[in-house]
Amino acid sequence: MLVPVIEKLKETTISKVSQVRDAIGFNMAGLEYLKRECEAKSEVMFFADATSQLEEKKRKRRKREKLILTLT
């Protein structure tokens, strides 16, 4: 008796989740575009990008220091 109700709920849920996922994807693409435009105009990196680059530099420096220590 409840199987048709559950089937309908399943179809509706999948449809709505798909719509929300599409909207989120569209919004994320728009935000990425705005971020690139803002960076291009002001030539300033956003905090997260600057932080990731700093972490990468630290990682490379530590790796180089370890290599030097193992060679000596």
All heavy atoms as a GROMACS GRO file, in nm:
protein
  584
    1MET      N    1   0.083  -0.119   0.000
    1MET     CA    2   0.000   0.000   0.000
    1MET      C    3   0.088   0.126   0.000
    1MET      O    4   0.055   0.225  -0.064
    1MET     CB    5  -0.090  -0.002   0.123
    1MET     CG    6  -0.186   0.115   0.129
    1MET     SD    7  -0.315   0.096   0.249
    1MET     CE    8  -0.232   0.132   0.398
    2LEU      N    9   0.200   0.125   0.071
    2LEU     CA   10   0.287   0.242   0.077
    2LEU      C   11   0.395   0.244  -0.031
    2LEU      O   12   0.464   0.345  -0.047
    2LEU     CB   13   0.354   0.250   0.214
    2LEU     CG   14   0.261   0.282   0.331
    2LEU    CD1   15   0.340   0.277   0.460
    2LEU    CD2   16   0.194   0.416   0.314
    3VAL      N   17   0.408   0.136  -0.105
    3VAL     CA   18   0.511   0.130  -0.209
    3VAL      C   19   0.494   0.242  -0.314
    3VAL      O   20   0.591   0.309  -0.348
    3VAL     CB   21   0.513  -0.010  -0.276
    3VAL    CG1   22   0.604  -0.011  -0.397
    3VAL    CG2   23   0.556  -0.115  -0.175
    4PRO      N   24   0.373   0.267  -0.364
    4PRO     CA   25   0.360   0.377  -0.462
    4PRO      C   26   0.398   0.513  -0.403
    4PRO      O   27   0.457   0.597  -0.471
    4PRO     CB   28   0.212   0.376  -0.500
    4PRO     CG   29   0.162   0.242  -0.462
    4PRO     CD   30   0.246   0.195  -0.350
    5VAL      N   31   0.365   0.534  -0.277
    5VAL     CA   32   0.399   0.661  -0.212
    5VAL      C   33   0.551   0.675  -0.201
    5VAL      O   34   0.608   0.782  -0.229
    5VAL     CB   35   0.334   0.670  -0.072
    5VAL    CG1   36   0.381   0.794   0.002
    5VAL    CG2   37   0.183   0.667  -0.082
    6ILE      N   38   0.618   0.567  -0.164
    6ILE     CA   39   0.764   0.569  -0.150
    6ILE      C   40   0.828   0.589  -0.287
    6ILE      O   41   0.926   0.665  -0.299
    6ILE     CB   42   0.814   0.440  -0.082
    6ILE    CG1   43   0.766   0.437   0.063
    6ILE    CG2   44   0.966   0.429  -0.090
    6ILE    CD1   45   0.795   0.308   0.136
    7GLU      N   46   0.777   0.525  -0.390
    7GLU     CA   47   0.829   0.542  -0.525
    7GLU      C   48   0.817   0.687  -0.572
    7GLU      O   49   0.909   0.743  -0.629
    7GLU     CB   50   0.759   0.448  -0.624
    7GLU     CG   51   0.797   0.303  -0.607
    7GLU     CD   52   0.942   0.276  -0.642
    7GLU    OE1   53   0.996   0.340  -0.734
    7GLU    OE2   54   1.003   0.191  -0.573
    8LYS      N   55   0.701   0.747  -0.546
    8LYS     CA   56   0.678   0.886  -0.585
    8LYS      C   57   0.772   0.978  -0.507
    8LYS      O   58   0.829   1.072  -0.564
    8LYS     CB   59   0.531   0.924  -0.557
    8LYS     CG   60   0.496   1.065  -0.595
    8LYS     CD   61   0.502   1.084  -0.744
    8LYS     CE   62   0.455   1.226  -0.778
    8LYS     NZ   63   0.485   1.263  -0.912
    9LEU      N   64   0.790   0.951  -0.379
    9LEU     CA   65   0.881   1.028  -0.296
    9LEU      C   66   1.025   1.017  -0.348
    9LEU      O   67   1.098   1.116  -0.354
    9LEU     CB   68   0.873   0.981  -0.151
    9LEU     CG   69   0.958   1.056  -0.049
    9LEU    CD1   70   0.918   1.202  -0.042
    9LEU    CD2   71   0.944   0.991   0.087
   10LYS      N   72   1.063   0.898  -0.389
   10LYS     CA   73   1.196   0.874  -0.443
   10LYS      C   74   1.218   0.956  -0.570
   10LYS      O   75   1.321   1.022  -0.586
   10LYS     CB   76   1.216   0.726  -0.472
   10LYS     CG   77   1.348   0.690  -0.532
   10LYS     CD   78   1.355   0.542  -0.563
   10LYS     CE   79   1.478   0.507  -0.643
   10LYS     NZ   80   1.480   0.368  -0.684
   11GLU      N   81   1.121   0.952  -0.661
   11GLU     CA   82   1.132   1.027  -0.785
   11GLU      C   83   1.140   1.177  -0.759
   11GLU      O   84   1.223   1.248  -0.818
   11GLU     CB   85   1.012   0.998  -0.875
   11GLU     CG   86   1.007   0.857  -0.930
   11GLU     CD   87   0.876   0.827  -1.002
   11GLU    OE1   88   0.796   0.921  -1.024
   11GLU    OE2   89   0.854   0.710  -1.034
   12THR      N   90   1.056   1.226  -0.670
   12THR     CA   91   1.054   1.368  -0.638
   12THR      C   92   1.186   1.411  -0.574
   12THR      O   93   1.241   1.515  -0.609
   12THR     CB   94   0.937   1.400  -0.543
   12THR    OG1   95   0.815   1.356  -0.602
   12THR    CG2   96   0.928   1.548  -0.515
   13THR      N   97   1.235   1.330  -0.483
   13THR     CA   98   1.360   1.362  -0.414
   13THR      C   99   1.476   1.368  -0.512
   13THR      O  100   1.556   1.462  -0.509
   13THR     CB  101   1.389   1.258  -0.304
   13THR    OG1  102   1.278   1.254  -0.215
   13THR    CG2  103   1.514   1.292  -0.227
   14ILE      N  104   1.487   1.270  -0.597
   14ILE     CA  105   1.596   1.267  -0.696
   14ILE      C  106   1.588   1.388  -0.787
   14ILE      O  107   1.689   1.453  -0.817
   14ILE     CB  108   1.592   1.136  -0.776
   14ILE    CG1  109   1.632   1.019  -0.686
   14ILE    CG2  110   1.685   1.144  -0.897
   14ILE    CD1  111   1.615   0.882  -0.750
   15SER      N  112   1.468   1.424  -0.828
   15SER     CA  113   1.449   1.541  -0.915
   15SER      C  114   1.490   1.669  -0.845
   15SER      O  115   1.562   1.753  -0.901
   15SER     CB  116   1.303   1.549  -0.958
   15SER     OG  117   1.278   1.668  -1.026
   16LYS      N  118   1.448   1.687  -0.722
   16LYS     CA  119   1.480   1.810  -0.648
   16LYS      C  120   1.629   1.818  -0.616
   16LYS      O  121   1.689   1.926  -0.626
   16LYS     CB  122   1.398   1.817  -0.518
   16LYS     CG  123   1.251   1.835  -0.540
   16LYS     CD  124   1.221   1.967  -0.607
   16LYS     CE  125   1.073   1.983  -0.628
   16LYS     NZ  126   1.038   2.106  -0.696
   17VAL      N  127   1.690   1.707  -0.580
   17VAL     CA  128   1.833   1.707  -0.552
   17VAL      C  129   1.911   1.743  -0.678
   17VAL      O  130   2.007   1.820  -0.673
   17VAL     CB  131   1.878   1.570  -0.496
   17VAL    CG1  132   2.030   1.556  -0.496
   17VAL    CG2  133   1.824   1.549  -0.356
   18SER      N  134   1.868   1.693  -0.790
   18SER     CA  135   1.933   1.726  -0.916
   18SER      C  136   1.921   1.875  -0.946
   18SER      O  137   2.018   1.939  -0.990
   18SER     CB  138   1.871   1.644  -1.029
   18SER     OG  139   1.932   1.678  -1.151
   19GLN      N  140   1.806   1.933  -0.923
   19GLN     CA  141   1.786   2.076  -0.946
   19GLN      C  142   1.875   2.160  -0.855
   19GLN      O  143   1.938   2.257  -0.899
   19GLN     CB  144   1.640   2.115  -0.924
   19GLN     CG  145   1.545   2.065  -1.031
   19GLN     CD  146   1.401   2.095  -0.996
   19GLN    OE1  147   1.370   2.145  -0.889
   19GLN    NE2  148   1.311   2.063  -1.089
   20VAL      N  149   1.882   2.122  -0.729
   20VAL     CA  150   1.964   2.196  -0.633
   20VAL      C  151   2.112   2.183  -0.670
   20VAL      O  152   2.188   2.280  -0.664
   20VAL     CB  153   1.938   2.148  -0.489
   20VAL    CG1  154   2.040   2.205  -0.392
   20VAL    CG2  155   1.797   2.185  -0.445
   21ARG      N  156   2.154   2.065  -0.710
   21ARG     CA  157   2.293   2.042  -0.750
   21ARG      C  158   2.329   2.128  -0.870
   21ARG      O  159   2.437   2.187  -0.876
   21ARG     CB  160   2.312   1.894  -0.782
   21ARG     CG  161   2.456   1.853  -0.789
   21ARG     CD  162   2.472   1.705  -0.812
   21ARG     NE  163   2.440   1.631  -0.689
   21ARG     CZ  164   2.398   1.507  -0.685
   21ARG    NH1  165   2.381   1.439  -0.796
   21ARG    NH2  166   2.375   1.448  -0.571
   22ASP      N  167   2.237   2.138  -0.967
   22ASP     CA  168   2.260   2.224  -1.083
   22ASP      C  169   2.273   2.370  -1.043
   22ASP      O  170   2.359   2.443  -1.092
   22ASP     CB  171   2.148   2.208  -1.185
   22ASP     CG  172   2.149   2.074  -1.256
   22ASP    OD1  173   2.252   2.004  -1.250
   22ASP    OD2  174   2.046   2.039  -1.317
   23ALA      N  175   2.186   2.415  -0.953
   23ALA     CA  176   2.190   2.554  -0.908
   23ALA      C  177   2.320   2.584  -0.835
   23ALA      O  178   2.383   2.689  -0.855
   23ALA     CB  179   2.071   2.584  -0.818
   24ILE      N  180   2.364   2.491  -0.752
   24ILE     CA  181   2.490   2.510  -0.678
   24ILE      C  182   2.607   2.514  -0.775
   24ILE      O  183   2.697   2.598  -0.762
   24ILE     CB  184   2.508   2.400  -0.572
   24ILE    CG1  185   2.407   2.418  -0.460
   24ILE    CG2  186   2.650   2.400  -0.517
   24ILE    CD1  187   2.402   2.305  -0.361
   25GLY      N  188   2.607   2.426  -0.872
   25GLY     CA  189   2.714   2.425  -0.973
   25GLY      C  190   2.719   2.556  -1.050
   25GLY      O  191   2.827   2.612  -1.075
   26PHE      N  192   2.603   2.607  -1.087
   26PHE     CA  193   2.595   2.734  -1.159
   26PHE      C  194   2.648   2.847  -1.072
   26PHE      O  195   2.726   2.932  -1.118
   26PHE     CB  196   2.450   2.761  -1.200
   26PHE     CG  197   2.432   2.887  -1.278
   26PHE    CD1  198   2.461   2.891  -1.413
   26PHE    CD2  199   2.386   3.002  -1.216
   26PHE    CE1  200   2.445   3.008  -1.485
   26PHE    CE2  201   2.370   3.120  -1.286
   26PHE     CZ  202   2.399   3.123  -1.422
   27ASN      N  203   2.607   2.850  -0.946
   27ASN     CA  204   2.652   2.954  -0.855
   27ASN      C  205   2.803   2.947  -0.830
   27ASN      O  206   2.870   3.050  -0.824
   27ASN     CB  207   2.577   2.946  -0.722
   27ASN     CG  208   2.433   2.987  -0.735
   27ASN    OD1  209   2.394   3.057  -0.828
   27ASN    ND2  210   2.351   2.943  -0.641
   28MET      N  211   2.855   2.826  -0.817
   28MET     CA  212   2.999   2.811  -0.795
   28MET      C  213   3.077   2.860  -0.918
   28MET      O  214   3.180   2.926  -0.903
   28MET     CB  215   3.034   2.664  -0.768
   28MET     CG  216   2.989   2.616  -0.632
   28MET     SD  217   3.068   2.699  -0.496
   28MET     CE  218   3.236   2.643  -0.516
   29ALA      N  219   3.028   2.830  -1.037
   29ALA     CA  220   3.094   2.877  -1.158
   29ALA      C  221   3.092   3.029  -1.164
   29ALA      O  222   3.192   3.093  -1.200
   29ALA     CB  223   3.028   2.817  -1.282
   30GLY      N  224   2.980   3.089  -1.126
   30GLY     CA  225   2.970   3.234  -1.123
   30GLY      C  226   3.065   3.297  -1.023
   30GLY      O  227   3.130   3.398  -1.051
   31LEU      N  228   3.077   3.236  -0.906
   31LEU     CA  229   3.169   3.287  -0.804
   31LEU      C  230   3.314   3.275  -0.849
   31LEU      O  231   3.395   3.365  -0.824
   31LEU     CB  232   3.148   3.212  -0.672
   31LEU     CG  233   3.020   3.247  -0.597
   31LEU    CD1  234   3.002   3.153  -0.479
   31LEU    CD2  235   3.022   3.391  -0.550
   32GLU      N  236   3.348   3.164  -0.914
   32GLU     CA  237   3.484   3.148  -0.965
   32GLU      C  238   3.515   3.254  -1.070
   32GLU      O  239   3.624   3.311  -1.073
   32GLU     CB  240   3.504   3.008  -1.025
   32GLU     CG  241   3.516   2.899  -0.923
   32GLU     CD  242   3.642   2.910  -0.840
   32GLU    OE1  243   3.748   2.951  -0.893
   32GLU    OE2  244   3.635   2.878  -0.720
   33TYR      N  245   3.417   3.283  -1.155
   33TYR     CA  246   3.434   3.387  -1.257
   33TYR      C  247   3.458   3.523  -1.191
   33TYR      O  248   3.550   3.596  -1.227
   33TYR     CB  249   3.312   3.393  -1.349
   33TYR     CG  250   3.315   3.509  -1.444
   33TYR    CD1  251   3.395   3.506  -1.557
   33TYR    CD2  252   3.239   3.623  -1.419
   33TYR    CE1  253   3.400   3.613  -1.644
   33TYR    CE2  254   3.243   3.731  -1.505
   33TYR     CZ  255   3.323   3.726  -1.617
   33TYR     OH  256   3.328   3.833  -1.703
   34LEU      N  257   3.375   3.556  -1.092
   34LEU     CA  258   3.391   3.683  -1.022
   34LEU      C  259   3.526   3.692  -0.951
   34LEU      O  260   3.589   3.797  -0.949
   34LEU     CB  261   3.278   3.702  -0.922
   34LEU     CG  262   3.140   3.729  -0.982
   34LEU    CD1  263   3.036   3.732  -0.872
   34LEU    CD2  264   3.140   3.859  -1.060
   35LYS      N  265   3.570   3.581  -0.895
   35LYS     CA  266   3.699   3.577  -0.827
   35LYS      C  267   3.811   3.606  -0.926
   35LYS      O  268   3.900   3.688  -0.898
   35LYS     CB  269   3.719   3.440  -0.763
   35LYS     CG  270   3.852   3.421  -0.697
   35LYS     CD  271   3.863   3.280  -0.642
   35LYS     CE  272   4.005   3.248  -0.603
   35LYS     NZ  273   4.022   3.107  -0.569
   36ARG      N  274   3.807   3.541  -1.042
   36ARG     CA  275   3.911   3.565  -1.144
   36ARG      C  276   3.909   3.709  -1.191
   36ARG      O  277   4.014   3.772  -1.208
   36ARG     CB  278   3.892   3.469  -1.262
   36ARG     CG  279   3.935   3.327  -1.234
   36ARG     CD  280   3.940   3.244  -1.360
   36ARG     NE  281   3.818   3.248  -1.438
   36ARG     CZ  282   3.714   3.167  -1.424
   36ARG    NH1  283   3.718   3.073  -1.331
   36ARG    NH2  284   3.607   3.178  -1.500
   37GLU      N  285   3.790   3.764  -1.213
   37GLU     CA  286   3.779   3.903  -1.257
   37GLU      C  287   3.835   3.999  -1.152
   37GLU      O  288   3.907   4.092  -1.185
   37GLU     CB  289   3.633   3.938  -1.286
   37GLU     CG  290   3.579   3.875  -1.412
   37GLU     CD  291   3.647   3.929  -1.537
   37GLU    OE1  292   3.657   4.052  -1.551
   37GLU    OE2  293   3.690   3.846  -1.619
   38CYS      N  294   3.801   3.976  -1.029
   38CYS     CA  295   3.848   4.061  -0.919
   38CYS      C  296   4.000   4.054  -0.907
   38CYS      O  297   4.066   4.157  -0.891
   38CYS     CB  298   3.780   4.020  -0.789
   38CYS     SG  299   3.820   4.126  -0.651
   39GLU      N  300   4.055   3.935  -0.916
   39GLU     CA  301   4.200   3.919  -0.907
   39GLU      C  302   4.270   3.985  -1.025
   39GLU      O  303   4.375   4.046  -1.010
   39GLU     CB  304   4.238   3.772  -0.900
   39GLU     CG  305   4.211   3.709  -0.766
   39GLU     CD  306   4.244   3.561  -0.762
   39GLU    OE1  307   4.260   3.500  -0.870
   39GLU    OE2  308   4.255   3.508  -0.652
   40ALA      N  309   4.210   3.974  -1.143
   40ALA     CA  310   4.271   4.034  -1.262
   40ALA      C  311   4.272   4.186  -1.252
   40ALA      O  312   4.368   4.251  -1.294
   40ALA     CB  313   4.196   3.989  -1.386
   41LYS      N  314   4.167   4.243  -1.199
   41LYS     CA  315   4.159   4.388  -1.189
   41LYS      C  316   4.250   4.444  -1.081
   41LYS      O  317   4.316   4.544  -1.100
   41LYS     CB  318   4.015   4.432  -1.161
   41LYS     CG  319   3.925   4.417  -1.280
   41LYS     CD  320   3.785   4.464  -1.249
   41LYS     CE  321   3.694   4.442  -1.369
   41LYS     NZ  322   3.557   4.477  -1.338
   42SER      N  323   4.252   4.381  -0.967
   42SER     CA  324   4.327   4.437  -0.855
   42SER      C  325   4.464   4.372  -0.836
   42SER      O  326   4.543   4.418  -0.756
   42SER     CB  327   4.247   4.423  -0.726
   42SER     OG  328   4.230   4.286  -0.695
   43GLU      N  329   4.490   4.266  -0.908
   43GLU     CA  330   4.615   4.192  -0.898
   43GLU      C  331   4.646   4.155  -0.753
   43GLU      O  332   4.759   4.157  -0.708
   43GLU     CB  333   4.730   4.272  -0.959
   43GLU     CG  334   4.715   4.294  -1.107
   43GLU     CD  335   4.832   4.370  -1.168
   43GLU    OE1  336   4.931   4.396  -1.096
   43GLU    OE2  337   4.823   4.403  -1.285
   44VAL      N  338   4.542   4.123  -0.679
   44VAL     CA  339   4.556   4.081  -0.540
   44VAL      C  340   4.499   3.941  -0.527
   44VAL      O  341   4.392   3.912  -0.578
   44VAL     CB  342   4.479   4.176  -0.445
   44VAL    CG1  343   4.480   4.124  -0.304
   44VAL    CG2  344   4.538   4.315  -0.453
   45MET      N  345   4.573   3.855  -0.458
   45MET     CA  346   4.525   3.719  -0.438
   45MET      C  347   4.431   3.714  -0.318
   45MET      O  348   4.448   3.790  -0.223
   45MET     CB  349   4.641   3.625  -0.412
   45MET     CG  350   4.709   3.577  -0.535
   45MET     SD  351   4.826   3.450  -0.492
   45MET     CE  352   4.974   3.546  -0.493
   46PHE      N  353   4.334   3.628  -0.326
   46PHE     CA  354   4.248   3.606  -0.212
   46PHE      C  355   4.325   3.533  -0.103
   46PHE      O  356   4.426   3.466  -0.129
   46PHE     CB  357   4.123   3.527  -0.251
   46PHE     CG  358   4.021   3.611  -0.320
   46PHE    CD1  359   4.016   3.616  -0.458
   46PHE    CD2  360   3.932   3.688  -0.247
   46PHE    CE1  361   3.923   3.695  -0.521
   46PHE    CE2  362   3.839   3.766  -0.309
   46PHE     CZ  363   3.834   3.771  -0.448
   47PHE      N  364   4.280   3.545   0.018
   47PHE     CA  365   4.350   3.493   0.134
   47PHE      C  366   4.376   3.343   0.123
   47PHE      O  367   4.486   3.296   0.150
   47PHE     CB  368   4.271   3.524   0.262
   47PHE     CG  369   4.340   3.481   0.386
   47PHE    CD1  370   4.447   3.554   0.434
   47PHE    CD2  371   4.299   3.369   0.455
   47PHE    CE1  372   4.513   3.516   0.549
   47PHE    CE2  373   4.364   3.330   0.570
   47PHE     CZ  374   4.472   3.403   0.617
   48ALA      N  375   4.277   3.266   0.079
   48ALA     CA  376   4.293   3.121   0.070
   48ALA      C  377   4.402   3.084  -0.030
   48ALA      O  378   4.483   2.994  -0.005
   48ALA     CB  379   4.162   3.054   0.032
   49ASP      N  380   4.406   3.154  -0.143
   49ASP     CA  381   4.509   3.126  -0.243
   49ASP      C  382   4.647   3.162  -0.191
   49ASP      O  383   4.744   3.089  -0.211
   49ASP     CB  384   4.481   3.204  -0.371
   49ASP     CG  385   4.354   3.159  -0.440
   49ASP    OD1  386   4.313   3.043  -0.417
   49ASP    OD2  387   4.296   3.238  -0.516
   50ALA      N  388   4.658   3.275  -0.125
   50ALA     CA  389   4.786   3.317  -0.070
   50ALA      C  390   4.833   3.219   0.037
   50ALA      O  391   4.952   3.185   0.043
   50ALA     CB  392   4.775   3.458  -0.012
   51THR      N  393   4.741   3.171   0.120
   51THR     CA  394   4.775   3.076   0.224
   51THR      C  395   4.824   2.945   0.163
   51THR      O  396   4.923   2.887   0.208
   51THR     CB  397   4.653   3.050   0.314
   51THR    OG1  398   4.610   3.174   0.369
   51THR    CG2  399   4.687   2.955   0.426
   52SER      N  400   4.757   2.898   0.059
   52SER     CA  401   4.798   2.772  -0.002
   52SER      C  402   4.935   2.784  -0.067
   52SER      O  403   5.016   2.691  -0.060
   52SER     CB  404   4.694   2.724  -0.104
   52SER     OG  405   4.686   2.814  -0.212
   53GLN      N  406   4.965   2.899  -0.126
   53GLN     CA  407   5.097   2.919  -0.184
   53GLN      C  408   5.204   2.924  -0.076
   53GLN      O  409   5.314   2.870  -0.094
   53GLN     CB  410   5.100   3.045  -0.268
   53GLN     CG  411   5.029   3.030  -0.400
   53GLN     CD  412   5.042   3.154  -0.487
   53GLN    OE1  413   5.097   3.254  -0.446
   53GLN    NE2  414   4.990   3.145  -0.608
   54LEU      N  415   5.175   2.988   0.036
   54LEU     CA  416   5.269   2.994   0.147
   54LEU      C  417   5.296   2.854   0.201
   54LEU      O  418   5.412   2.818   0.228
   54LEU     CB  419   5.216   3.084   0.258
   54LEU     CG  420   5.304   3.099   0.381
   54LEU    CD1  421   5.437   3.165   0.344
   54LEU    CD2  422   5.233   3.179   0.488
   55GLU      N  423   5.192   2.774   0.217
   55GLU     CA  424   5.208   2.637   0.265
   55GLU      C  425   5.294   2.556   0.168
   55GLU      O  426   5.377   2.475   0.211
   55GLU     CB  427   5.072   2.570   0.285
   55GLU     CG  428   4.995   2.625   0.402
   55GLU     CD  429   5.066   2.602   0.534
   55GLU    OE1  430   5.125   2.496   0.553
   55GLU    OE2  431   5.062   2.694   0.619
   56GLU      N  432   5.274   2.575   0.039
   56GLU     CA  433   5.353   2.504  -0.061
   56GLU      C  434   5.501   2.541  -0.050
   56GLU      O  435   5.588   2.455  -0.057
   56GLU     CB  436   5.300   2.535  -0.202
   56GLU     CG  437   5.373   2.463  -0.312
   56GLU     CD  438   5.356   2.313  -0.308
   56GLU    OE1  439   5.252   2.266  -0.256
   56GLU    OE2  440   5.445   2.243  -0.356
   57LYS      N  441   5.529   2.670  -0.031
   57LYS     CA  442   5.668   2.713  -0.015
   57LYS      C  443   5.731   2.652   0.109
   57LYS      O  444   5.845   2.608   0.107
   57LYS     CB  445   5.675   2.866  -0.007
   57LYS     CG  446   5.653   2.935  -0.139
   57LYS     CD  447   5.664   3.086  -0.123
   57LYS     CE  448   5.638   3.157  -0.253
   57LYS     NZ  449   5.644   3.303  -0.239
   58LYS      N  450   5.654   2.650   0.220
   58LYS     CA  451   5.705   2.590   0.343
   58LYS      C  452   5.734   2.442   0.323
   58LYS      O  453   5.836   2.390   0.370
   58LYS     CB  454   5.604   2.607   0.457
   58LYS     CG  455   5.598   2.746   0.514
   58LYS     CD  456   5.497   2.752   0.628
   58LYS     CE  457   5.484   2.888   0.687
   58LYS     NZ  458   5.384   2.892   0.796
   59ARG      N  459   5.643   2.374   0.255
   59ARG     CA  460   5.660   2.231   0.230
   59ARG      C  461   5.788   2.205   0.150
   59ARG      O  462   5.866   2.115   0.181
   59ARG     CB  463   5.538   2.178   0.155
   59ARG     CG  464   5.502   2.038   0.188
   59ARG     CD  465   5.372   1.992   0.123
   59ARG     NE  466   5.257   2.070   0.167
   59ARG     CZ  467   5.175   2.139   0.087
   59ARG    NH1  468   5.195   2.139  -0.043
   59ARG    NH2  469   5.073   2.207   0.133
   60LYS      N  470   5.810   2.286   0.046
   60LYS     CA  471   5.929   2.268  -0.036
   60LYS      C  472   6.056   2.296   0.044
   60LYS      O  473   6.156   2.226   0.030
   60LYS     CB  474   5.924   2.361  -0.158
   60LYS     CG  475   5.826   2.315  -0.263
   60LYS     CD  476   5.825   2.408  -0.383
   60LYS     CE  477   5.726   2.364  -0.488
   60LYS     NZ  478   5.722   2.456  -0.602
   61ARG      N  479   6.052   2.401   0.128
   61ARG     CA  480   6.169   2.436   0.209
   61ARG      C  481   6.202   2.322   0.307
   61ARG      O  482   6.317   2.283   0.322
   61ARG     CB  483   6.145   2.566   0.285
   61ARG     CG  484   6.270   2.614   0.357
   61ARG     CD  485   6.248   2.741   0.434
   61ARG     NE  486   6.166   2.710   0.551
   61ARG     CZ  487   6.062   2.782   0.593
   61ARG    NH1  488   6.026   2.890   0.528
   61ARG    NH2  489   5.993   2.746   0.700
   62ARG      N  490   6.098   2.268   0.373
   62ARG     CA  491   6.122   2.157   0.467
   62ARG      C  492   6.180   2.036   0.396
   62ARG      O  493   6.271   1.969   0.447
   62ARG     CB  494   5.991   2.120   0.537
   62ARG     CG  495   5.956   2.213   0.649
   62ARG     CD  496   5.838   2.160   0.728
   62ARG     NE  497   5.744   2.268   0.744
   62ARG     CZ  498   5.616   2.268   0.712
   62ARG    NH1  499   5.561   2.161   0.664
   62ARG    NH2  500   5.540   2.373   0.731
   63LYS      N  501   6.128   2.009   0.276
   63LYS     CA  502   6.176   1.894   0.200
   63LYS      C  503   6.323   1.914   0.162
   63LYS      O  504   6.403   1.822   0.175
   63LYS     CB  505   6.092   1.877   0.074
   63LYS     CG  506   6.123   1.755  -0.006
   63LYS     CD  507   6.027   1.741  -0.123
   63LYS     CE  508   6.058   1.621  -0.207
   63LYS     NZ  509   5.968   1.609  -0.322
   64ARG      N  510   6.357   2.034   0.121
   64ARG     CA  511   6.495   2.065   0.085
   64ARG      C  512   6.586   2.054   0.207
   64ARG      O  513   6.696   2.000   0.200
   64ARG     CB  514   6.502   2.206   0.028
   64ARG     CG  515   6.632   2.243  -0.037
   64ARG     CD  516   6.625   2.377  -0.105
   64ARG     NE  517   6.491   2.433  -0.094
   64ARG     CZ  518   6.460   2.561  -0.079
   64ARG    NH1  519   6.552   2.649  -0.075
   64ARG    NH2  520   6.336   2.602  -0.065
   65GLU      N  521   6.540   2.104   0.324
   65GLU     CA  522   6.619   2.095   0.446
   65GLU      C  523   6.642   1.950   0.488
   65GLU      O  524   6.751   1.912   0.528
   65GLU     CB  525   6.552   2.173   0.558
   65GLU     CG  526   6.558   2.322   0.541
   65GLU     CD  527   6.473   2.398   0.642
   65GLU    OE1  528   6.399   2.333   0.720
   65GLU    OE2  529   6.482   2.521   0.644
   66LYS      N  530   6.540   1.867   0.474
   66LYS     CA  531   6.556   1.725   0.506
   66LYS      C  532   6.656   1.660   0.412
   66LYS      O  533   6.737   1.576   0.455
   66LYS     CB  534   6.422   1.652   0.497
   66LYS     CG  535   6.328   1.683   0.611
   66LYS     CD  536   6.198   1.607   0.596
   66LYS     CE  537   6.100   1.642   0.705
   66LYS     NZ  538   5.971   1.572   0.688
   67LEU      N  539   6.650   1.696   0.286
   67LEU     CA  540   6.743   1.639   0.189
   67LEU      C  541   6.886   1.678   0.224
   67LEU      O  542   6.978   1.596   0.220
   67LEU     CB  543   6.708   1.686   0.048
   67LEU     CG  544   6.797   1.638  -0.064
   67LEU    CD1  545   6.789   1.486  -0.073
   67LEU    CD2  546   6.756   1.700  -0.195
   68ILE      N  547   6.908   1.803   0.260
   68ILE     CA  548   7.041   1.849   0.299
   68ILE      C  549   7.090   1.775   0.422
   68ILE      O  550   7.206   1.734   0.431
   68ILE     CB  551   7.041   2.002   0.322
   68ILE    CG1  552   7.021   2.074   0.187
   68ILE    CG2  553   7.170   2.049   0.388
   68ILE    CD1  554   6.997   2.222   0.198
   69LEU      N  555   7.001   1.756   0.520
   69LEU     CA  556   7.039   1.685   0.643
   69LEU      C  557   7.075   1.541   0.615
   69LEU      O  558   7.167   1.485   0.678
   69LEU     CB  559   6.928   1.693   0.746
   69LEU     CG  560   6.906   1.830   0.811
   69LEU    CD1  561   6.784   1.825   0.902
   69LEU    CD2  562   7.030   1.871   0.890
   70THR      N  563   7.006   1.476   0.523
   70THR     CA  564   7.037   1.336   0.494
   70THR      C  565   7.166   1.324   0.415
   70THR      O  566   7.236   1.223   0.424
   70THR     CB  567   6.923   1.270   0.414
   70THR    OG1  568   6.899   1.343   0.295
   70THR    CG2  569   6.798   1.260   0.496
   71LEU      N  570   7.201   1.426   0.338
   71LEU     CA  571   7.325   1.421   0.261
   71LEU      C  572   7.447   1.449   0.347
   71LEU      O  573   7.558   1.405   0.314
   71LEU     CB  574   7.320   1.522   0.145
   71LEU     CG  575   7.219   1.491   0.035
   71LEU    CD1  576   7.218   1.602  -0.066
   71LEU    CD2  577   7.251   1.358  -0.031
   72THR      N  578   7.432   1.519   0.457
   72THR     CA  579   7.547   1.552   0.540
   72THR      C  580   7.572   1.450   0.648
   72THR      O  581   7.508   1.363   0.678
   72THR     CB  582   7.530   1.690   0.608
   72THR    OG1  583   7.410   1.689   0.683
   72THR    CG2  584   7.536   1.798   0.507
   0.00000   0.00000   0.00000
